[in-house]
Amino acid sequence: MRRPLLATWALVYAAVLPAAAEPWPSWRGPRADGTSTETQVPLRWSEEQNVLWKAPVPGRGHSSPIVWGDRVFVVTCDERKKERTLLCLGAADGKERWRRIALKSPLERKNRLNSYASSTPATDGKHVWASFFEWPDRKVWIVCYDLDGKEVWRKSPGVLRAVHGFCSSLLLHEDMVILNGDQDAEAYIVALDKATGAERWRADRPNRTRSYCPPVIFELAGKKQLVLSGSKCIASYDPDTGRQHWVVDGPTEQFVASLVHAQGMLFVTGGYPTLHLVGIDPGGTGNVTKSHVRWHVRKNASYVPSPIAHGEHFFVVSDKGVASCLAAKTGTYAWSQRLGRHHSASPVSAEGRLYFPDDDGQTFVLRAGPKFELLATNKLDDKQFASPAISGGRIFIRTLRHLYAIATK
């Protein structure tokens, strides 16, 4: 009886979905920092509790889901058929609306912790864009579809020497779609026209070092700044033109995690071969390595999971599962506590709560504050490497084989 009951509940829930649900349009959500303004977001769930629907996802991938209105999009790869696919599911019931094979090519060499579908797509509610990697030509492809799955355009902004595989989640800004092409060769950040795929600007990344950090855009120090770490630096650009605002050298070579900000400070965690936590004043110009780095610590930094901010604090979980809370202005540790065995996904937040997923399908829910308080530990029956999405009071969780919609009954 459980499946019919779930189906009935899904129909009832669809009828009362909030009319103005906040979308989750791209990597890390509407503000590119993992935060949600949604209410009635579930605190507890399991395979038997608060699962609105559970839909099989063909193939595998670490791409996070994105949500707009009544649609959920996710990228996956059928490794046997060597097909990279964009899926569209109904947000209310999980039923497949359409699927499009965006690329079919041999599988590239990758790191064991990566997947062949790791890049999160992006949507503006009219179109959806996804990025893929073609082997052995080494071409990066950005493909644009309308919401009914009709291909509008596809462009290759360049090649990529992807030693550990491909992951470059897309960023939307005004009428442009932006991609980071850090690599051990001629590296770049490129902006394409959303409507046509024509190149609008290209910024050189001079250190020629592989990194996998998705760029994000924040309003900082009175102007819009596209910020990212990677390629032996931390840098800020004008998202309209690609002109560099400022740069901090180092403190290491490669990065994966996105940046967040709070209390007028940017927070960086990473990377390889050494791990660092850095607080930067984003108000500088030129090389600000000696003038605008406000604090720099090393304890319990993460390489892959991105951090999250709340109030006066930054929160981060290391890949090995130790979560920490730091004062945004000083980098002083408020607490450090062990959570899961290993973490790859990035946390999200809602209603003063932080949601930290681990690789084993657990999500640890913490109170967002300077005192450690574990509110719940929720377990699903599959591995989980993708970061969650929140929209319409629901949490969308992509595991290796399924996509879940979690909602409080």
C-alpha positions as CSV (number, residue, x, y, z in Angstrom):
1,M,0.0,0.0,0.0
2,R,2.9,2.4,0.5
3,R,3.3,3.3,-3.2
4,P,-0.4,4.3,-3.7
5,L,-0.3,6.3,-0.5
6,L,2.8,8.1,-1.7
7,A,1.2,8.8,-5.1
8,T,-1.9,10.2,-3.4
9,W,0.1,12.4,-1.1
10,A,2.1,13.7,-4.1
11,L,-1.1,14.7,-5.9
12,V,-2.4,16.5,-2.7
13,Y,0.9,18.2,-2.1
14,A,1.1,19.4,-5.7
15,A,-2.3,21.1,-5.3
16,V,-1.0,23.2,-2.4
17,L,2.5,24.0,-3.6
18,P,3.4,27.6,-2.8
19,A,2.7,29.9,-5.7
20,A,5.9,31.8,-5.2
21,A,8.4,29.0,-4.4
22,E,11.9,30.2,-4.5
23,P,13.7,28.5,-7.4
24,W,17.0,26.8,-7.1
25,P,18.3,27.7,-10.6
26,S,22.0,26.8,-10.5
27,W,25.0,25.6,-8.4
28,R,24.3,26.5,-4.8
29,G,21.0,28.1,-5.4
30,P,19.5,31.5,-6.0
31,R,22.3,33.4,-4.2
32,A,25.1,31.0,-5.2
33,D,25.9,30.4,-1.5
34,G,23.7,27.4,-0.5
35,T,21.1,29.5,1.4
36,S,17.4,29.2,1.1
37,T,14.6,31.6,2.3
38,E,12.0,28.8,2.2
39,T,9.9,27.8,5.2
40,Q,8.5,24.5,6.4
41,V,11.7,22.8,5.1
42,P,11.8,19.3,6.6
43,L,14.0,18.6,9.6
44,R,13.8,14.8,9.6
45,W,13.5,12.1,7.0
46,S,14.3,8.5,6.1
47,E,13.2,6.0,3.4
48,E,10.0,5.6,5.4
49,Q,9.4,9.2,6.5
50,N,8.8,12.4,4.6
51,V,9.7,11.1,1.2
52,L,7.3,12.9,-1.2
53,W,8.6,10.9,-4.1
54,K,11.7,8.8,-5.1
55,A,12.5,8.6,-8.8
56,P,15.1,6.4,-10.5
57,V,17.9,8.3,-12.3
58,P,19.4,6.3,-15.2
59,G,23.2,6.2,-15.2
60,R,25.3,7.9,-12.6
61,G,26.6,11.4,-11.8
62,H,27.4,13.9,-9.0
63,S,25.6,16.8,-10.7
64,S,23.3,18.6,-8.3
65,P,19.7,19.0,-9.1
66,I,18.3,22.4,-10.1
67,V,14.6,23.4,-9.7
68,W,12.4,26.0,-11.4
69,G,8.6,25.9,-10.7
70,D,7.3,22.5,-11.6
71,R,10.5,21.2,-13.1
72,V,13.6,19.6,-11.8
73,F,16.7,19.1,-14.0
74,V,19.6,16.8,-13.4
75,V,22.6,15.6,-15.5
76,T,23.6,11.9,-15.7
77,C,25.9,9.5,-17.6
78,D,25.1,6.0,-18.9
79,E,28.6,4.7,-18.6
80,R,27.8,1.5,-20.6
81,K,26.3,3.5,-23.6
82,K,28.8,6.4,-23.0
83,E,25.8,8.9,-23.1
84,R,25.7,12.2,-21.2
85,T,22.0,13.1,-20.6
86,L,20.0,16.0,-19.3
87,L,16.8,14.9,-17.5
88,C,13.7,16.9,-16.7
89,L,11.4,15.6,-14.0
90,G,8.2,16.9,-12.5
91,A,8.8,18.6,-9.2
92,A,5.5,17.5,-7.7
93,D,5.6,13.8,-8.6
94,G,9.1,12.9,-9.9
95,K,7.7,11.7,-13.3
96,E,10.1,12.1,-16.2
97,R,9.0,14.9,-18.5
98,W,11.8,14.4,-21.1
99,R,15.4,13.3,-21.5
100,R,18.0,14.5,-24.0
101,I,21.2,12.8,-24.9
102,A,23.5,15.8,-25.1
103,L,26.8,14.1,-25.9
104,K,27.9,10.6,-26.7
105,S,31.7,10.0,-26.6
106,P,34.3,7.7,-25.0
107,L,34.7,8.1,-21.2
108,E,37.6,10.3,-20.2
109,R,40.2,9.5,-17.5
110,K,39.0,10.8,-14.1
111,N,39.7,10.8,-10.4
112,R,37.9,8.0,-8.5
113,L,35.9,10.6,-6.6
114,N,34.7,12.3,-9.7
115,S,31.9,11.2,-12.1
116,Y,31.2,11.6,-15.8
117,A,28.3,13.9,-15.0
118,S,29.5,16.2,-12.2
119,S,28.7,19.7,-13.6
120,T,25.5,21.3,-12.3
121,P,23.3,22.8,-15.1
122,A,21.6,26.3,-14.8
123,T,18.2,27.7,-15.8
124,D,16.5,31.0,-16.0
125,G,13.0,29.6,-16.2
126,K,13.0,29.9,-20.0
127,H,16.0,27.8,-21.0
128,V,18.4,25.4,-19.4
129,W,22.1,25.1,-20.0
130,A,24.4,22.2,-19.3
131,S,28.1,21.6,-19.8
132,F,29.8,18.4,-21.0
133,F,33.2,17.1,-21.9
134,E,34.1,15.2,-25.1
135,W,36.9,12.7,-25.2
136,P,39.3,12.2,-26.9
137,D,38.9,15.6,-28.6
138,R,39.1,17.3,-25.2
139,K,36.3,19.7,-26.2
140,V,34.1,21.4,-23.6
141,W,30.5,21.8,-24.8
142,I,27.7,24.1,-23.5
143,V,24.3,23.0,-24.7
144,C,21.1,25.2,-24.5
145,Y,17.6,23.7,-24.4
146,D,14.2,25.3,-24.0
147,L,12.0,23.9,-21.2
148,D,10.4,21.4,-23.5
149,G,13.7,19.9,-24.3
150,K,14.2,21.4,-27.8
151,E,17.9,22.1,-28.5
152,V,18.5,25.9,-29.1
153,W,22.2,25.9,-29.6
154,R,25.5,24.2,-28.7
155,K,29.0,25.8,-28.6
156,S,32.5,24.7,-27.6
157,P,34.3,27.5,-25.9
158,G,37.6,25.6,-26.0
159,V,39.5,22.5,-25.0
160,L,40.3,21.3,-21.5
161,R,43.2,19.0,-20.3
162,A,41.1,17.3,-17.7
163,V,43.6,15.1,-15.7
164,H,41.0,14.3,-13.0
165,G,37.9,14.3,-15.3
166,F,35.6,17.2,-16.0
167,C,33.5,19.4,-13.7
168,S,32.6,23.0,-14.5
169,S,29.2,24.1,-13.3
170,L,27.6,26.9,-15.1
171,L,26.9,30.4,-13.8
172,L,24.2,32.7,-15.2
173,H,24.6,36.5,-15.2
174,E,22.2,38.9,-16.9
175,D,22.2,37.7,-20.5
176,M,25.3,35.6,-20.3
177,V,26.3,32.0,-19.2
178,I,29.8,31.8,-17.7
179,L,32.2,28.8,-17.4
180,N,35.5,28.3,-15.7
181,G,38.2,26.6,-17.8
182,D,41.2,26.4,-15.4
183,Q,43.6,23.8,-16.7
184,D,47.3,22.9,-17.1
185,A,47.4,24.7,-20.4
186,E,45.9,27.9,-21.8
187,A,43.3,28.6,-19.2
188,Y,40.3,30.9,-19.3
189,I,37.0,32.1,-17.9
190,V,34.5,32.6,-20.7
191,A,31.1,34.2,-21.0
192,L,28.7,33.3,-23.8
193,D,25.5,35.0,-24.9
194,K,22.6,33.1,-23.4
195,A,20.4,33.4,-26.5
196,T,23.0,32.5,-29.2
197,G,26.1,31.1,-27.6
198,A,28.2,33.8,-29.1
199,E,31.3,34.7,-27.0
200,R,30.9,37.9,-25.1
201,W,34.2,38.0,-23.2
202,R,37.1,35.9,-22.2
203,A,39.5,36.3,-19.3
204,D,43.0,34.8,-19.3
205,R,44.0,32.7,-16.2
206,P,47.7,33.1,-16.3
207,N,48.9,30.5,-13.8
208,R,47.9,27.6,-16.1
209,T,46.9,25.2,-13.2
210,R,44.0,22.8,-13.1
211,S,41.2,23.7,-10.6
212,Y,37.5,22.9,-10.4
213,C,36.0,25.8,-8.5
214,P,32.7,27.2,-9.9
215,P,32.8,31.0,-10.1
216,V,30.1,32.8,-8.1
217,I,28.8,36.4,-8.2
218,F,28.2,38.5,-5.1
219,E,27.6,42.2,-4.4
220,L,30.8,43.1,-2.5
221,A,32.4,46.4,-1.6
222,G,29.8,48.3,-3.6
223,K,30.1,46.4,-6.9
224,K,29.3,43.1,-8.5
225,Q,32.2,40.7,-8.2
226,L,32.7,37.3,-9.9
227,V,35.0,35.5,-7.4
228,L,36.7,32.2,-7.5
229,S,39.8,30.4,-6.1
230,G,42.0,28.2,-8.2
231,S,45.1,28.2,-10.5
232,K,47.4,29.3,-7.6
233,C,45.3,32.4,-6.7
234,I,42.1,33.8,-5.4
235,A,40.7,36.4,-7.8
236,S,37.8,38.8,-8.5
237,Y,36.5,39.9,-11.9
238,D,33.8,42.3,-13.3
239,P,31.1,39.8,-14.4
240,D,30.0,42.2,-17.2
241,T,33.4,42.5,-18.9
242,G,35.8,39.9,-17.4
243,R,38.2,42.6,-16.2
244,Q,40.1,41.6,-13.0
245,H,39.4,43.6,-9.9
246,W,42.0,42.1,-7.6
247,V,44.0,39.0,-7.0
248,V,45.5,37.2,-3.9
249,D,48.5,34.9,-4.7
250,G,48.3,31.3,-3.5
251,P,48.1,30.1,-0.9
252,T,48.2,26.7,-2.7
253,E,47.8,25.4,-6.3
254,Q,44.4,23.8,-6.9
255,F,40.9,24.4,-5.5
256,V,37.4,22.9,-5.8
257,A,35.1,24.6,-3.3
258,S,33.1,27.8,-4.0
259,L,33.5,31.0,-2.0
260,V,30.9,32.5,0.4
261,H,30.8,35.8,2.2
262,A,29.6,37.3,5.5
263,Q,30.3,40.4,7.6
264,G,32.1,42.0,4.7
265,M,34.5,39.1,4.4
266,L,35.1,36.5,1.7
267,F,35.8,33.0,2.9
268,V,38.0,30.6,1.0
269,T,38.7,26.9,1.8
270,G,41.0,24.5,-0.1
271,G,43.0,23.0,-1.7
272,Y,45.9,20.9,-3.0
273,P,48.6,20.1,-2.1
274,T,48.0,22.0,1.1
275,L,44.8,23.0,2.9
276,H,43.9,26.5,4.0
277,L,41.1,28.7,5.3
278,V,41.4,32.3,4.4
279,G,39.3,35.5,5.1
280,I,39.7,38.3,2.5
281,D,38.5,41.9,2.5
282,P,37.0,42.2,-1.0
283,G,37.4,45.9,-1.3
284,G,40.9,46.1,-2.9
285,T,42.3,46.6,-6.3
286,G,45.3,44.9,-8.0
287,N,47.4,42.5,-6.1
288,V,46.1,42.5,-2.5
289,T,48.0,39.6,-1.1
290,K,49.8,41.6,1.5
291,S,47.0,44.2,2.2
292,H,43.6,42.5,2.2
293,V,44.1,39.0,3.7
294,R,42.5,39.5,7.1
295,W,43.1,36.0,8.5
296,H,44.6,32.7,7.5
297,V,44.2,29.4,9.5
298,R,44.8,25.8,8.6
299,K,42.7,23.6,10.9
300,N,40.0,21.3,9.4
301,A,39.8,23.0,6.0
302,S,37.8,21.3,3.2
303,Y,39.0,20.6,-0.3
304,V,35.8,19.5,-2.1
305,P,32.8,20.6,0.1
306,S,32.0,24.3,-0.2
307,P,31.4,26.3,3.0
308,I,28.3,28.1,4.1
309,A,27.7,31.3,6.0
310,H,25.1,32.4,8.6
311,G,25.0,35.6,10.6
312,E,28.5,36.3,11.9
313,H,30.0,32.9,11.2
314,F,31.3,30.6,8.5
315,F,30.7,26.9,8.6
316,V,32.7,24.2,6.8
317,V,33.1,20.5,6.9
318,S,36.4,18.8,5.9
319,D,36.4,16.0,3.4
320,K,37.2,13.7,6.4
321,G,34.0,14.7,8.2
322,V,35.0,17.3,10.8
323,A,32.7,20.3,10.8
324,S,33.9,23.7,12.1
325,C,32.4,27.1,12.9
326,L,34.6,30.2,12.5
327,A,34.0,33.9,13.3
328,A,33.7,35.6,10.0
329,K,35.8,38.7,10.9
330,T,38.6,37.0,12.8
331,G,38.7,33.3,11.8
332,T,38.5,32.3,15.4
333,Y,37.1,28.8,15.9
334,A,33.9,28.5,17.9
335,W,33.7,24.7,17.6
336,S,34.8,21.7,15.7
337,Q,32.9,18.4,15.7
338,R,33.0,15.1,13.8
339,L,30.0,14.3,11.5
340,G,30.3,11.6,8.8
341,R,33.1,9.3,7.6
342,H,33.7,11.3,4.4
343,H,32.0,14.3,2.8
344,S,31.9,15.4,-0.9
345,A,28.6,17.3,-1.1
346,S,28.3,21.0,0.0
347,P,25.9,22.1,2.8
348,V,22.7,24.1,2.4
349,S,20.7,26.1,4.9
350,A,17.1,27.1,5.7
351,E,15.3,28.4,8.7
352,G,18.4,28.8,10.8
353,R,19.5,25.2,10.2
354,L,22.5,23.8,8.3
355,Y,22.2,20.6,6.3
356,F,25.5,18.7,5.9
357,P,25.3,15.5,3.6
358,D,27.9,12.9,3.7
359,D,29.0,10.2,1.1
360,D,27.1,7.4,2.9
361,G,23.6,8.9,2.4
362,Q,23.4,10.7,5.8
363,T,22.5,14.3,6.3
364,F,23.4,15.9,9.6
365,V,21.2,18.9,10.5
366,L,22.8,21.5,12.8
367,R,21.7,24.7,14.4
368,A,23.4,27.5,12.7
369,G,25.2,29.2,15.5
370,P,28.4,29.5,17.6
371,K,27.3,26.6,19.8
372,F,27.3,23.1,18.3
373,E,23.8,21.6,18.3
374,L,23.0,18.5,16.3
375,L,19.2,18.5,15.5
376,A,18.8,15.4,13.4
377,T,20.7,12.7,11.5
378,N,18.8,11.5,8.4
379,K,19.7,8.4,6.4
380,L,18.9,7.3,2.9
381,D,19.8,3.9,1.4
382,D,22.4,5.0,-1.2
383,K,25.6,6.9,-1.6
384,Q,25.3,10.7,-1.9
385,F,27.9,12.9,-3.6
386,A,25.6,15.7,-5.0
387,S,24.7,18.8,-3.1
388,P,21.0,19.2,-2.3
389,A,18.5,21.8,-3.7
390,I,15.7,23.5,-1.8
391,S,12.5,24.8,-3.4
392,G,8.8,25.0,-2.5
393,G,9.5,23.8,1.1
394,R,11.1,20.6,-0.3
395,I,14.7,19.3,-0.2
396,F,15.7,17.6,-3.5
397,I,18.5,15.0,-2.9
398,R,20.3,13.2,-5.7
399,T,21.9,9.9,-4.7
400,L,23.8,7.7,-7.1
401,R,20.7,5.9,-8.4
402,H,17.7,8.1,-7.4
403,L,16.4,11.6,-7.0
404,Y,14.3,12.2,-3.8
405,A,11.9,15.0,-3.0
406,I,11.7,15.4,0.8
407,A,8.8,17.3,2.3
408,T,7.1,17.4,5.7
409,K,3.6,15.9,5.6
